[in-house]
Amino acid sequence: MSKVKLGIIGYGNIGSQHGKSIKSGKTPMVELVAVADCRPERLQLAKDTFGEELSVFSTAEELIHSGKCEAVLIATPHYYHPSIAIKAMEAGLHVLVEKPAGVYTKQVRAMDEVAAKHPELVYCIDFNQRTNPVYQKVKELLESGELGQMKRVIWIITDWYRSQSYYDQGGWRATWDGEGGGVLLNQNPHNLDLWQWICGMPKRVKSEVYYGKHRNIEVEDDVTAFVEYENGAVGCYITTIGDAPGTNRLEIDGERGKIVIEDGKLKFWRLRVPEPEFNATYKKGLGKPEVWECEVPVKGTYTSHPGIINNFAEAIRKGVKPIAPGTEGIKGLQISNGIHLSSWLGGQWIDLPVDENLFLEKLQEHCKETVIF
Ligand SMILES: NC(=O)c1ccc[n+]([C@@H]2O[C@H](COP(=O)([O-])OP(=O)(O)OC[C@H]3O[C@@H](n4cnc5c(N)ncnc54)[C@H](O)[C@@H]3O)[C@@H](O)[C@H]2O)c1
């Protein structure tokens, strides 16, 4: 079976990391044939790694229309993801887009609409943490009804530490014009995606967001959000770049017990009888359901980025199901945009999906330039 001829657009930190893993043979069904980047030194780096036969271009458009590639991996700053993906799909190329899908849902919806017109193309997003067997297992436990109806979910994800010197390197990061947000847009797209992937989409969100609280940056660096689900379950999400060592603890409480993921391990406390049943039948006053701490076997390997690239190639060549279809990208972004919008409107509840025009109008008020569509 022939290898998928891939072009990488944006050969910065992550683009070149993908290049290295292709070079090292971790993605056997992919051949890197072209790279585009607006910085000549990044193109030179790519040539140094892949040799003179690699085609290099200074714009995404030149790569897309070069006829060299059948698929592209888009690893530019977030604002550009949708517009480049749209051009690539309209030129008949399969697309793997980096996270986040974009900065605001209006541009991501436009990308999804073009993808819908091209069902012959594979369209995926690099949510590499979906390949982590621990998260796959907890999703399976919820979907199979093992935990019963979800009642409460709390994710404390405060181990995304970033120092001031990280931000002082400058560039597009942590600016409204360059990135469109801070910890929500840069570090948290993975967690917001996993959150909705495992627990489903909330119906509304409200938040308390701090901008430049821990670091000298204009965007958010400390966030607490509260959500409600259709079934009445509630959720709380806490994130920052300012805590050390910080915490990554996902706790999901359901009718049949409690699941906690922390330090990469899954723990399940299972009730002998579901809590609603206990409550309906227990007659002795003070008392609690009997609980068993269960060992849940988690099998498989966390394949991360190469896992997503391999899956993308297998979806193109063999028609396998994508781990992270591109159309999933808008969901975590809905929550992220909802959190920002709530904060900009004084902490009020925001129904999801967000009012995309209102969000864009408010985002625009924070930007010096007209935001990219
Ligand atoms: N999935 C993950 O775990 C993961 C990890 C890191 C970064 N990312 C995402 O990848 C994207 C890039 O992040 P990064 O850290 O590599 O940034 P970076 O700044 O290191 O790299 C971006 C590259 O894109 C180039 N570029 C900018 N605009 C361009 C354009 N219009 N056309 C062509 N090239 C262009 C820049 O010159 C730069 O080399 C971001 O959206 C980020 O969120 C994802």
The ligand as an SDF file (V2000), in Angstrom:
LIG
                    3D

 44 48  0  0  0  0  0  0  0  0999 V2000
   -1.5840   18.8530   19.6340 N   0  0  0  0  0  0  0  0  0  0  0  0
   -0.6690   19.3350   20.4610 C   0  0  0  0  0  0  0  0  0  0  0  0
   -0.3700   18.7490   21.4980 O   0  0  0  0  0  0  0  0  0  0  0  0
    0.0410   20.6260   20.1200 C   0  0  0  0  0  0  0  0  0  0  0  0
    1.2820   20.8940   20.7010 C   0  0  0  0  0  0  0  0  0  0  0  0
    1.9080   22.1040   20.3680 C   0  0  0  0  0  0  0  0  0  0  0  0
    1.2880   23.0040   19.4950 C   0  0  0  0  0  0  0  0  0  0  0  0
    0.0680   22.7050   18.9770 N   0  0  0  0  0  0  0  0  0  0  0  0
   -0.6350   23.6500   18.0900 C   0  0  0  0  0  0  0  0  0  0  0  0
    0.1250   23.7980   16.9040 O   0  0  0  0  0  0  0  0  0  0  0  0
    0.0510   25.1320   16.4370 C   0  0  0  0  0  0  0  0  0  0  0  0
    1.4750   25.6810   16.2920 C   0  0  0  0  0  0  0  0  0  0  0  0
    2.0830   25.7270   17.5620 O   0  0  0  0  0  0  0  0  0  0  0  0
    3.6740   25.8180   17.7030 P   0  0  0  0  0  0  0  0  0  0  0  0
    3.9680   25.7300   19.1500 O   0  0  0  0  0  0  0  0  0  0  0  0
    4.3280   24.8550   16.7940 O   0  0  0  0  0  0  0  0  0  0  0  0
    3.9260   27.3180   17.1960 O   0  0  0  0  0  0  0  0  0  0  0  0
    5.2190   27.9020   16.4890 P   0  0  0  0  0  0  0  0  0  0  0  0
    5.0920   29.3710   16.5340 O   0  0  0  0  0  0  0  0  0  0  0  0
    6.4420   27.2660   17.0630 O   0  0  0  0  0  0  0  0  0  0  0  0
    5.0760   27.3780   14.9750 O   0  0  0  0  0  0  0  0  0  0  0  0
    4.1650   27.9030   14.0720 C   0  0  0  0  0  0  0  0  0  0  0  0
    4.8530   27.9770   12.7190 C   0  0  0  0  0  0  0  0  0  0  0  0
    3.9110   28.4000   11.7410 O   0  0  0  0  0  0  0  0  0  0  0  0
    4.5500   29.3280   10.8780 C   0  0  0  0  0  0  0  0  0  0  0  0
    3.4790   30.1410   10.2880 N   0  0  0  0  0  0  0  0  0  0  0  0
    2.7640   31.1200   10.8620 C   0  0  0  0  0  0  0  0  0  0  0  0
    1.8120   31.5490   10.0360 N   0  0  0  0  0  0  0  0  0  0  0  0
    1.9140   30.8250    8.9040 C   0  0  0  0  0  0  0  0  0  0  0  0
    1.2070   30.7970    7.6870 C   0  0  0  0  0  0  0  0  0  0  0  0
    0.1450   31.5890    7.4890 N   0  0  0  0  0  0  0  0  0  0  0  0
    1.5910   29.9340    6.7280 N   0  0  0  0  0  0  0  0  0  0  0  0
    2.6470   29.1130    6.9410 C   0  0  0  0  0  0  0  0  0  0  0  0
    3.3670   29.0820    8.0710 N   0  0  0  0  0  0  0  0  0  0  0  0
    2.9990   29.9190    9.0530 C   0  0  0  0  0  0  0  0  0  0  0  0
    5.5350   30.0810   11.7490 C   0  0  0  0  0  0  0  0  0  0  0  0
    6.5950   30.6650   11.0160 O   0  0  0  0  0  0  0  0  0  0  0  0
    6.0070   28.9860   12.6930 C   0  0  0  0  0  0  0  0  0  0  0  0
    7.1810   28.3550   12.2170 O   0  0  0  0  0  0  0  0  0  0  0  0
   -0.8030   25.8970   17.4540 C   0  0  0  0  0  0  0  0  0  0  0  0
   -2.1190   25.9830   17.0000 O   0  0  0  0  0  0  0  0  0  0  0  0
   -0.7210   25.0360   18.7000 C   0  0  0  0  0  0  0  0  0  0  0  0
   -1.8600   25.1390   19.5320 O   0  0  0  0  0  0  0  0  0  0  0  0
   -0.5510   21.5300   19.2600 C   0  0  0  0  0  0  0  0  0  0  0  0
  1  2  1  0
  2  3  2  0
  2  4  1  0
  4  5  1  0
  4 44  2  0
  5  6  2  0
  6  7  1  0
  7  8  2  0
  8  9  1  0
  8 44  1  0
  9 10  1  0
  9 42  1  0
 10 11  1  0
 11 12  1  0
 11 40  1  0
 12 13  1  0
 13 14  1  0
 14 15  2  0
 14 16  1  0
 14 17  1  0
 17 18  1  0
 18 19  2  0
 18 20  1  0
 18 21  1  0
 21 22  1  0
 22 23  1  0
 23 24  1  0
 23 38  1  0
 24 25  1  0
 25 26  1  0
 25 36  1  0
 26 27  1  0
 26 35  1  0
 27 28  2  0
 28 29  1  0
 29 30  1  0
 29 35  2  0
 30 31  1  0
 30 32  2  0
 32 33  1  0
 33 34  2  0
 34 35  1  0
 36 37  1  0
 36 38  1  0
 38 39  1  0
 40 41  1  0
 40 42  1  0
 42 43  1  0
M  CHG  2   8   1  16  -1
M  END
$$$$
